[in-house]
Amino acid sequence: MKYLNMSVDFKYERARQKVEEKKKFYKGLSSYLVMCVFFIVLNTITFSGGWWFMWPMMGWGIAIAIKYFQLFGLPGFEQLGSDEWEEKEMEKELKRMRRQESGGREYYPAEEEELELREIKTEKRGWRDDELV
């Protein structure tokens, strides 16, 4: 049971870190969009024959795109070889092996099973079992 709690705590901590990274990404993306509008407005007000706003936005945009792919992966593809992918594949394989061992039936670990055992109510009968032939 101690190992189960460590595993849950570890997963919770990893999930919390992932959420923090996503939060930072969204803050950076919103800063990028605000600054993009600011540079466009500044470039149109001080127009001196060239559109320079695209150069800082392009560099910053590339950095934002790289961070996006690190966090979320390529759209439509799982991040092959990542820790999350490996963990999912391990869970699938273990589930498949358990199903084979149990003869094709679904396997439910003992920790997850909680059966409620109720008292069986006996009906009052007009006879005793020792009276039967």
N, C-alpha and C positions, 0 to 999 in steps of 0.2 A: 504494500500500500504506500510505503514511503517513496518508492520509485515512481509510482503513478502520480503522486503529488509533485515530485520534482519535474516530471514530464509536463504536467499541466502548467506549473509555474514557468518553466522554460518557454513553452509555447505562448503563454500570456505575455511574457517579456518580449519575445520576438515580434508578436503582433503589435504590442505597444510601440516598439521601435519603428516598425513598418508604418504605422499610422503617423508617427512623428515625422518621418521622412516625407510622407505624402503631404502633410500639413506644410512643411517647409517648401515643397515643390509648388504647391498652390499659392503660397505667399510670394514666391519668386516669380511665378507666372503673372500674378496680378500686378506686381511691380513692373514687370516687363511691359505689360499692356499700357499701364499708366504712362510710363516713360516713352513708349512708342508714340502715343498721342502728343505728349509734351514736345518731343523732338520734331514731329511733323508740324505742329503749330509754330514752334520756334523757327524752323526752316522756312516756312511760308512767310512769316513776318519779316525775317532778315534775308530774304531771297537775294542772293548775289550771283545768280547765273548758274547755280548747280544744286542738285538735290543730294545733300550729304547725309541726311537723316538715315538713309538705308544702310550705311556702313556700320554704325554702331549697333543698329537693330539686327543686322545680319549676324554679326559676331555673337551678340547676346542670344539671339534666336537659336543659333547652332548649339550653344551651351544648354539652353532650355530643352532642346530636342534630345540631346545626349542624356540629360538627367531623366527625361520622360522614358526613354527606352530602358534605362537602368532600373527604374521603378516598376514600370508596367509591361515592359517587353514589347516586342513587335506586335502590333495589332493583328489578331487572328492566329497567332502562334504562341504556344507555351514556351517558357524559357527553358529550353532543353539543357539539362546539366545543372540547373540551379538547385539549391537545397530544397525549395518547395516542390519542384518537379520530382526530385528523387524521393522525397517523403511520400508524395501521392502515389508514385509507382510502387514503392515498398508496401503501402497499405493495400493497393489493388492486388499485388502478388500474394500477400499474406491472406487476404480474403479469398482469393482463388484457391490457394492451397488448403485452407480450412474447409472450403466447400467440397473439394475433392475428398478430403479425409472423412467428412460427414456423409458421404454418399450422394452428393449433389444438393443436399438441403442447405438452407441458409444457416450460417453459424452465428450464434449470438453469445458473446463472452459472458461469463458468470457475473462479472461486476455490473453489467447492464441489466441483467434479469432481476426483476423484483416481482415475484408472484405473491398474490394475496391469497392466503389459505383461509377458507371460511369453514365454520363448523357445518357439518351435514345435519340437516334437520330430518329427523325420522318421523314418518307419519305414524299415527296411532292406528294399529290394525286390530281387528276383532279376533285375532288368533295369536297363539304363541308359536314360535318356530319349532319347538319340540313336539307340538301336536301334529305336525305335518308328516305324512307317510313318505 
